């Protein structure tokens, strides 16, 4: 089922993101995690795409297997990096034959060690071009990424939103944010996006903190910030991994509850291929039901595509 239609039918919509592991053991662990999370009836799961398309084959394999063997709606990430137009079409043909109906269209990042992004000869330069290629030739529901703290290469929020509007104009029917830890960043971003005429669902992306050094590395790479108070509490517990995880799960639960109570359409959990923390948060949210009593977001683009 197309994710734009899932978002119309399910409120709130909970979804999970996984990345292709490098080993057979990692693959087994991933599918065990997906199988466990299946019991929580996710709206969909997504599978990332490695730098320079390095995990392309595994991404496609995993996405197909999740859909075929586990019966969970799946979305494949697809980027412009290291791929020609013809290769992109071949990938889209392949996943379509497997019954996949959803694609997250990304430009992709420069290879590690490089600061300047360069398009592949015969390929595409922007995520907007990829979204157009998909929507003009296929029936996929296309999603796109967005950045509450501004894309690292954007001059400012206004220019970032201007480009985001082009993504929507090119066919993106929903947006998923980069991780963030201050909800005001999300709500301010949504307000500004609506002012720009961006009216598709904007799903907040949440990464539960389970490892102090890991989250410092991840936020350092993507430009996300950690609020000073949370940073202080995490730092004080960094020698106690269990305490860091307890705090991370508690914080993500409160953060998600506030997002849902204030009208977010759902939560997209960045799982890092693990299920316990995400399942604990989701169980708490479903027992708490913070979205009840609030105003459900109005369906957007219900008839699109």
N, C-alpha and C positions, 0 to 999 in steps of 0.2 A: 504493500500500500504506500502511496506517496506521502511523504512527511508533511507536506502542506495540508493534506486532508486529515492526517493523524492529529495535527495541531488543532484543527477545527472540531474533531470528534472527541478528543481526550483533554481534560483539564483537571489538574495540571498534567503535563506530559513529562515523564522522567525518562532520561536516555543516558547511555553510557558510551564512553570512548575508549578504544583499545589501540595498541600499536603492535605491529608485526614483530615478534621476537626473532632472535637470530639462531636459536637452537631448537632442536626437536623437543627437549625438555620444556623449554619456554613455551612452545606451541601447545604442549599438553596442559601446562598450567593455565594458559590463556583460555582454552576451551573449557577447562574445569571452572574457571571464574565466570565465563559466560553462562555455562550451564546452571551455576548457582544463582546468578542474577536473573536468569529466565524465570525463576519462581516469583520474582518481584514484578513480573509483567511489564517490562520496559516498553515505552512507545517505539523505540528503535535503538540500535547500537551503531556506532560508526567505527571505521578502521582507518588509521592514519597512513600516510604515504611518506616514506623515508626521503632524506635529502638526496637530490639528484635522481629521484625515482629508484633509489637503491633497494626498496622493498616492494617494488611494483608487483612482482609475481606473487609474493606472499600476501600482499594487501588484497589482491583479487581472489586468491585462494581462500583466505580467511573469510572475506565478505560472502563469497558464494557458499562456503560451508556453514556459516552461521544461519544464512537464509534457508539452505536446503536441509541440513541435518538437525538444526535446533529449532527451526520454525520461528525465528525471531526476525523482525524486520531489520534490514541492514542497509547502511549507507557507506559507499566507498568514497574515500578522499581521492581526488585526482588533481595533479598539479601540472604546470607547464614545463617544469624543469626536466631537461634531458630527453625531451620527447617531441617528435615532429607531429604535424597535423594528422598525417596518415596513421601514425602509431596511436595517437589519441583516439581516433575513430575506431581502430581495431580494438582498443581496450573497452571503449563504450559498447561496441558490438558484443564483445565477449561477456561483459557483466549483464548486458541486457538479455542475452540468451539464457543466463542463469536465473532470470526473474528478478534481478535487482532493479528497483525503480527510483533510487535516490543517489545523487552524487553531490559531494561538497567540492565546489570548484575553487581552486587555489592557484595563485601564481607560483608559490614555493619560495624557499629561501636560497641564498647563494650557497655554494659548497663550503664546507668548513674551511676556515682559513682565508676565505675571500670576503671582501666587503661589498663588492659591486655585483649586482645581479645582471646576468647577460642571457638573453634568449637563445635557445637552441636554433641553429640554422634550420629553416623549414618549420619551425615551431611557432609558439605564441609568446607574446611579450607580457600581456596582462591577464589577470583573472577575469576581467570583463570580456575579453576575447574568447576565453574558454567557456564562460557562461553562454555567450552568443552561439558558439559552435554547437553546444549541447542542445540549447532550446530550439535552435533552428532546424535541427536534424533528428532529434530524439524526443521521447515522451517522458524523460526523467523529470522528477522534482529536483530543482537545483537549489542548493544552499550555498551560503558564503560566510566568510569569517568577518568579524568586526572587532573593534578595539576601544573599550571604554577609556583607556589611558592613551589613546592615539597610536596609530601604527608608527613603529620606530623610524620609518623613512618619510613620514608625512611632515610637512612644515608646521602644521598646527591642526587643531580639531576641525576648523572650518574646511580646510582642504581635504582632510581625511573623510569628512562627511560628504563632501562634493563627489569624491571618488566612489564612496559607498553607494550613493544614489545612482551612479552609473552602473554599479553591479546589479542593483535592483532593476534598473531599466533594461539591462542585458538579459534578465530572466531569473534572477535569484528570488525565490519565493519564501525564504526564511533565512535568518541570520543567527549565528552562534558566536558568542563573545569569547575572547581570550579570557583566561582566568583572571580573577581580581579578588581582593580581600576587603574592600570597602564598598558597601552597597550603594553609597551615595554616588560613586563613580558610575555605576550602572544606571541608576535612575536619571542622573543628569545627562548621561549619554543618550538614553532613550528619549528624553524630552527634546534634546537638540536634534536628534534624528527625525522626530515627528515634525519639528519646525522646518526641516529641510524637505518634507514631503515623503519621507521614508516610512511607509505604513505596513511593512511586512512584520510578522512576529520576530522578536529579538529574544532569543533564548540565552539566559545567563549561563556561562560555563564556570563550574566550581571544581576546584581541585582540593580535596581534603588533605591537610598536611599530616604526613605520617613519618617524615624524616627531616630533621632540621637542615642538614647540609644539602640534601637533595633539593629542598624547596628554595634555598638560597641560590643554588646553581640555576634552577629553572627560571626563577624570577629575574635573575641577573641576565640570562640569555634573551628573555622575551620582553624585558622592560616593564614588567608588572611590579607594583610596589606592595610592601607589607606595612600595614599601619604600625606606628611606633609602639603602641601599647601591646599589640600582638607580638611584635618583634622582641620586645623586652621579656615577655612571658616565655616565648619559645627559647630565647637565649639562656634564660635561667634554668631551663630543663634540658639543654642540649646534651648533657652527659647521661641523661636518663631517657632512652628511646621510647619506653612504654609511656612515660609521662608526656613526651612530645606528641605521641599518637593520641593519647586521651584528650589532650588539649585541642589537637587538630580536628578530631571528630566532633567534639563539643562545639567548637567554633563554626565548623561547616554546617552543623545542624541548625544553630542559631541564625547563621547567615542565610541559609536556604529558607528557613521559616519566615524570616523578615521579607525576603524577596517574594515569596508566594503570597504572603499576607497583603503585600502592596501591589499585587497584580501581575507579577511575572508569569509568562505562559507555561513555565515548567522549569526544570533544572537539567542541564547537561553535565554529567559527572565525568571528569577526567580521572579514570580509575587507576592509571599506571599498571594495568593488567592484574589488579588485585580486587577481590570482592568484599572482604570483611568490613573495612571501614565504610564503604559505600552502602552496603546492606544495613549496617547499623544506623547510618544517617537516614536512609530511606524508611526503615521500620519506625524510627522515632517520628518522622514527618507524617507518616500515614496514621500513627496513633494520635498525634497532635492535631493534624488537619488544620494548619494555620490559614489555609486559603478559604475556609468556610466563613461566610459573613462578609467577605470582601467582594469586590466587583470583578466578575470574570472578564478577561480581555475579550473584546468583540472579535468574531471571526474575521480574518483578513484574506482577501483574494480567494475566497472559497470556490469561485468558479474558474480560477485561473488554470490553464493547462488542461 
